[in-house]
Amino acid sequence: MTSDVVPAGGDPRRLLAEARGLARRVRLAQRVTWLPLLVLAVATFGAIPVSGWGPTVVSDCRAVGGDQVCRIWEPVPQLYWLAALSLAYVVIAGGYLRVARARAVDARVRPYVLTGVALTVVLFAALAAGAGAWIVPDPQLLDPPAFVRVLFRLLTPIGGIGLALLVLAWLERHPALLVFALGYLTVVLVPVDFGWGAHWGGRWHDAPMLIISGGVLLLGGAGFVLAQRLRRHR
């Protein structure tokens, strides 16, 4: 990256304005915002066929209100998320570093990648330790408060993606990405499911939410690609 510096004639305000302008140009050159969104969209869509495959581990069954409540864990989807998200963050880091070398700027992607991998490992460890999910004949038997349901959705792989995007928005000082990340988390936490019931679809009950969240990431990535091209042609 090159910059034509105009002598400021010793004016402190012009020097400060030029320094801020140069810092802004460096931040813009560092941004490859579309890359993590598209890579994470691919990982999310890949979870759809995996979500209904593999054994289901059932344990801790107990009687509640005349019915039986059991804890379930599906190891194959969780192992997929652990591997897919870890690989996704490695790909994202490689892409940022490659662009940084090509543009001769620094890349501040390491905290984002470390945060993403750490969130993935912690969430997987929590599930493997028995956090799991509960399956009941009557969903009303277990009806936690709204804030507990929101917390459960946040502590999912797609919720972890949103938290990592907030970190990236902070690192890049990127207001548009911050707005997108908050919107994405809203879709995940509300959740926006267009009426699909939480217990519908059997083993494929997660597919609609994965399609929606993956679609949001894909559209966001495409939008940032378009914005970057428009900025370059100004």
C-alpha positions as CSV (number, residue, x, y, z in Angstrom):
1,M,0.0,0.0,0.0
2,T,1.3,3.5,-0.9
3,S,0.3,6.9,0.3
4,D,1.0,10.3,-1.2
5,V,1.8,12.6,1.8
6,V,1.2,16.3,1.3
7,P,3.4,18.6,3.6
8,A,1.2,20.0,6.3
9,G,3.3,23.1,6.8
10,G,3.6,22.5,10.5
11,D,-0.1,22.9,11.1
12,P,-1.0,20.4,13.9
13,R,-4.6,20.2,12.8
14,R,-3.6,19.2,9.3
15,L,-1.0,16.7,10.6
16,L,-3.7,15.1,12.8
17,A,-6.2,15.1,9.9
18,E,-3.7,13.4,7.6
19,A,-2.7,10.9,10.3
20,R,-6.4,10.0,10.8
21,G,-6.9,9.7,7.1
22,L,-4.0,7.4,6.7
23,A,-5.1,5.3,9.6
24,R,-8.6,5.0,8.0
25,R,-7.0,3.9,4.7
26,V,-5.0,1.3,6.4
27,R,-8.1,-0.1,8.2
28,L,-9.9,-0.2,4.9
29,A,-7.0,-2.0,3.3
30,Q,-7.0,-4.6,6.1
31,R,-10.6,-5.5,5.8
32,V,-11.6,-8.7,4.1
33,T,-15.0,-8.8,5.8
34,W,-16.7,-11.0,3.2
35,L,-14.2,-13.8,3.7
36,P,-15.2,-15.0,7.3
37,L,-18.9,-14.6,6.4
38,L,-18.7,-16.8,3.3
39,V,-16.4,-19.4,5.0
40,L,-18.7,-19.6,8.0
41,A,-21.8,-19.8,5.8
42,V,-20.2,-22.9,4.1
43,A,-19.5,-24.4,7.5
44,T,-23.1,-23.8,8.5
45,F,-24.7,-25.2,5.4
46,G,-22.4,-28.3,5.8
47,A,-23.9,-28.9,9.2
48,I,-27.4,-29.5,7.6
49,P,-26.8,-33.1,6.3
50,V,-24.7,-33.9,9.3
51,S,-27.4,-32.8,11.8
52,G,-29.6,-35.8,11.1
53,W,-26.9,-38.4,10.9
54,G,-25.1,-40.6,13.4
55,P,-26.2,-42.2,16.7
56,T,-28.1,-40.4,19.5
57,V,-26.8,-41.0,23.0
58,V,-29.7,-41.0,25.6
59,S,-29.0,-40.8,29.3
60,D,-30.3,-39.6,32.7
61,C,-33.9,-40.5,32.0
62,R,-36.3,-39.5,34.8
63,A,-40.0,-39.3,35.4
64,V,-41.5,-35.8,35.3
65,G,-45.3,-35.2,35.6
66,G,-46.1,-38.8,34.6
67,D,-43.9,-38.7,31.5
68,Q,-40.2,-39.5,30.9
69,V,-37.5,-36.8,30.4
70,C,-34.1,-37.8,29.0
71,R,-30.9,-36.1,28.2
72,I,-29.7,-36.6,24.6
73,W,-26.4,-35.9,22.9
74,E,-25.7,-36.3,19.2
75,P,-21.9,-36.7,19.0
76,V,-21.5,-36.6,15.2
77,P,-23.0,-33.1,14.6
78,Q,-21.0,-31.8,17.5
79,L,-17.7,-33.3,16.3
80,Y,-18.5,-31.8,12.9
81,W,-18.9,-28.3,14.3
82,L,-15.6,-28.7,16.3
83,A,-13.7,-29.7,13.1
84,A,-15.5,-27.5,10.7
85,L,-15.3,-24.3,12.7
86,S,-11.6,-24.9,13.7
87,L,-10.8,-25.4,10.0
88,A,-12.9,-22.4,9.0
89,Y,-10.9,-20.1,11.3
90,V,-7.6,-21.4,10.0
91,V,-8.8,-20.7,6.4
92,I,-9.9,-17.2,7.5
93,A,-6.6,-16.5,9.1
94,G,-4.7,-17.7,6.0
95,G,-6.9,-15.5,3.8
96,Y,-6.4,-12.4,5.9
97,L,-2.6,-12.9,6.0
98,R,-2.4,-13.4,2.3
99,V,-4.4,-10.2,1.6
100,A,-2.2,-8.4,4.2
101,R,1.0,-9.4,2.4
102,A,-0.5,-8.5,-1.0
103,R,-1.4,-5.0,0.3
104,A,1.6,-4.5,2.5
105,V,-0.4,-3.9,5.6
106,D,-0.6,-5.6,9.0
107,A,-3.4,-8.1,9.7
108,R,-5.0,-8.1,13.1
109,V,-6.9,-11.3,12.6
110,R,-5.2,-13.4,15.3
111,P,-7.4,-12.3,18.2
112,Y,-10.5,-13.0,16.1
113,V,-9.3,-16.5,15.1
114,L,-8.2,-17.4,18.7
115,T,-11.6,-16.2,20.0
116,G,-13.5,-18.2,17.4
117,V,-11.5,-21.4,18.1
118,A,-11.7,-20.9,21.9
119,L,-15.5,-20.5,21.7
120,T,-15.8,-23.6,19.5
121,V,-13.7,-25.7,21.9
122,V,-15.5,-24.4,25.0
123,L,-19.0,-25.0,23.6
124,F,-18.0,-28.5,22.5
125,A,-16.5,-29.3,25.9
126,A,-19.7,-28.1,27.6
127,L,-21.8,-30.4,25.5
128,A,-19.5,-33.3,25.9
129,A,-19.5,-32.9,29.6
130,G,-23.2,-33.4,29.7
131,A,-24.9,-30.1,29.0
132,G,-26.6,-31.7,26.0
133,A,-30.3,-31.2,25.4
134,W,-33.5,-32.5,26.9
135,I,-36.1,-34.4,25.0
136,V,-39.6,-34.7,26.4
137,P,-42.9,-36.1,25.2
138,D,-44.6,-32.8,26.2
139,P,-42.5,-29.7,25.6
140,Q,-44.4,-27.8,28.4
141,L,-42.8,-30.1,31.0
142,L,-39.6,-28.2,30.6
143,D,-40.3,-24.5,29.9
144,P,-37.3,-22.4,31.1
145,P,-37.6,-18.6,31.4
146,A,-37.0,-16.6,28.2
147,F,-33.5,-15.5,29.3
148,V,-32.4,-19.1,29.8
149,R,-33.6,-20.1,26.3
150,V,-31.7,-17.1,24.9
151,L,-28.6,-18.2,26.8
152,F,-28.9,-21.8,25.4
153,R,-29.2,-20.5,21.9
154,L,-26.2,-18.3,22.4
155,L,-24.1,-21.3,23.6
156,T,-24.6,-23.1,20.3
157,P,-22.1,-23.2,17.3
158,I,-24.2,-20.6,15.4
159,G,-24.4,-18.4,18.5
160,G,-20.6,-18.7,18.9
161,I,-20.2,-17.5,15.3
162,G,-22.1,-14.3,16.2
163,L,-19.9,-13.7,19.2
164,A,-16.8,-14.1,17.2
165,L,-18.1,-11.6,14.6
166,L,-18.6,-9.0,17.3
167,V,-14.9,-9.5,18.1
168,L,-14.0,-9.0,14.4
169,A,-16.1,-5.9,14.2
170,W,-14.2,-4.4,17.2
171,L,-10.8,-5.3,15.8
172,E,-11.6,-3.8,12.4
173,R,-13.4,-0.7,13.9
174,H,-16.2,-1.7,11.4
175,P,-19.6,-0.2,12.2
176,A,-21.3,-2.0,9.3
177,L,-20.0,-5.4,10.5
178,L,-21.1,-4.6,14.1
179,V,-24.7,-3.9,12.8
180,F,-24.6,-7.1,10.8
181,A,-23.3,-9.2,13.7
182,L,-26.1,-7.8,16.0
183,G,-28.7,-8.5,13.3
184,Y,-27.3,-12.1,12.9
185,L,-27.4,-12.7,16.7
186,T,-31.0,-11.4,16.7
187,V,-31.9,-14.0,14.1
188,V,-30.2,-16.7,16.1
189,L,-31.5,-15.7,19.6
190,V,-35.1,-14.7,18.9
191,P,-35.0,-17.1,16.9
192,V,-36.3,-16.2,13.4
193,D,-37.7,-19.6,12.3
194,F,-40.8,-18.6,10.3
195,G,-43.0,-20.7,12.6
196,W,-41.0,-23.9,12.6
197,G,-41.6,-25.7,15.9
198,A,-38.7,-26.6,18.2
199,H,-39.6,-30.2,18.2
200,W,-40.7,-30.6,14.6
201,G,-38.8,-32.7,12.0
202,G,-37.4,-35.4,14.2
203,R,-33.6,-35.5,13.9
204,W,-33.8,-32.7,11.2
205,H,-35.3,-30.2,13.6
206,D,-32.2,-28.0,13.4
207,A,-32.2,-27.8,9.5
208,P,-34.5,-24.7,9.2
209,M,-32.4,-22.7,11.6
210,L,-29.2,-23.7,9.9
211,I,-30.6,-22.8,6.5
212,I,-31.7,-19.4,7.8
213,S,-28.5,-18.5,9.7
214,G,-26.3,-19.8,6.9
215,G,-28.4,-17.8,4.4
216,V,-27.9,-14.6,6.5
217,L,-24.1,-15.2,6.5
218,L,-24.1,-15.8,2.8
219,L,-26.1,-12.7,2.0
220,G,-23.9,-10.7,4.4
221,G,-20.8,-11.9,2.7
222,A,-22.2,-11.1,-0.8
223,G,-23.2,-7.6,0.5
224,F,-19.7,-6.8,1.8
225,V,-18.2,-8.0,-1.5
226,L,-20.5,-5.7,-3.4
227,A,-19.7,-2.8,-1.1
228,Q,-15.9,-3.4,-1.5
229,R,-16.2,-3.4,-5.3
230,L,-18.3,-0.2,-5.3
231,R,-15.7,1.5,-3.0
232,R,-12.9,0.6,-5.3
233,H,-14.7,2.0,-8.4
234,R,-15.3,5.4,-6.8
